[in-house]
């Protein structure tokens, strides 16, 4: 699993932008459970699916939320650890990035903003609608 990160501001790679924004800048100290980093190949795959580094950041936050939500919470001797709180924080960040930059996986597995076509609107992207 290759890991590369260069904070060189003179020639940044899209991968470096992604790593910076998701806090994945130190090898063997990543944001995934057990301090695992995203691999360069994983980031490249997500970049290919999402199309921009900003949408890739959102997708990585979504992946982080999923990874943390599945871990069990536990309590012992008055100490409680809830991985779901970490997952929720990542999910909240994903929502912010999705709202700002759009994207997301559609039914075909490719990223796109959906245009609503109903009796009321034909030009409002789905990511512009507040819940």
N, C-alpha and C positions, 0 to 999 in steps of 0.2 A: 504494500500500500504506500505509494509515493506521496510525500507531503512536501510542498514547496510554498514558501511565502517570502516575498521580498518587499519591504516597505519603501523601496526606492521610488521616490516621487517623480523622478525624471523619466522612468519607463515602466509605469505600473501595468500589470496584466489585469484582465477582468477578474481572474481568480483571486488576485490579491485584494481587490475591492470587496469581493464576497467575503473572503476570510476576515478582513478587517471589521466589517459590519456585523458579522455573526460571532465575533470573539474567538476565532479559530486561528490564532497567529503563532502559537507555540506548539511545536511538535511534542506529542505524548502528553499534552495538557489541553485536549480539545473540549468542546462544549457538549459532546455526546456523553451518555453515561459511561462511567469508568474512564473518564478523561480521554476518550477516543476522538481522534480528528476525522474530519471528512477527508477522503483521499482526493488527490488531484483528478483522478478519473471520475469520481462521483460528481465533483463540481463541474467538470467538463460535460458530463452527461446532462446535468440539470441545466447548464447554460444552453446546451443544444435544444432542450425541450422548451425552456422559458424564453430564450431569445435575447434577453438583456441581463446585465449583471444585477440590476435592481430587482427584477422579477425573480432572479435566482436567489437573491437574499431572502425574499419572501418564501420561496419554496424550501430553502434550508431551514428557516424558522419553523415552517410547517413540519418538516422532517424531525427537527429537534423536539417539537411539542409531542409528536407521536412517540418518539423514543422515550421521553420522560413520563408520559401518561401511563405507559404500560408497566412501569416499575411499581412495586408494592410500597405502600406507606407503612411505617412501623412506629411503635412507641415502647420505650423501656426506661425504667427509673426516672420518670418525669421528663424525659427527652422524647420529642416526637419529630419524625422526619417524614415529610410528605412530598414525594416526587411529583405529584400532580400539581402542586403549586408552581414548581419549576416549569412543568409542561404548560400550564396556563399562561405563565409569563411569556414563554416563547410563542404561544398561540396568539397572544395579544400583539406581540411584535409583528408576527406574520400578517395579522389583520391590518395593522397600520401600513405596512409596506404594500399589501395588496390594494388597499384603498388609494394609496398614493400612485402606484405604478401599474395596477391592473394585473392581468394574467390569471393564471390558475389552470388546472388541468380540466379540459373539457371531456365530453363523452368519447372522443376519439383518442384522447391522451395527448393532444397537442394544446399549446397555450394559445389563448385568445380572449379578447373581451367580447362578451355576448351583447348583441344589440337586440333590445326588446322590440318585438313587433306585435302589438296588441291594439285594441281599439283606442288606446289613449296616448301611445307614444311610439315613435318609430326611429328615434334618434338618441335614445338615452342608453349609454353603456351600462351593463349590469353592475359594474363596480362604482358607478356614480350614485347608486341608490342607497340611501341610509336605511338601516333596519330599525 
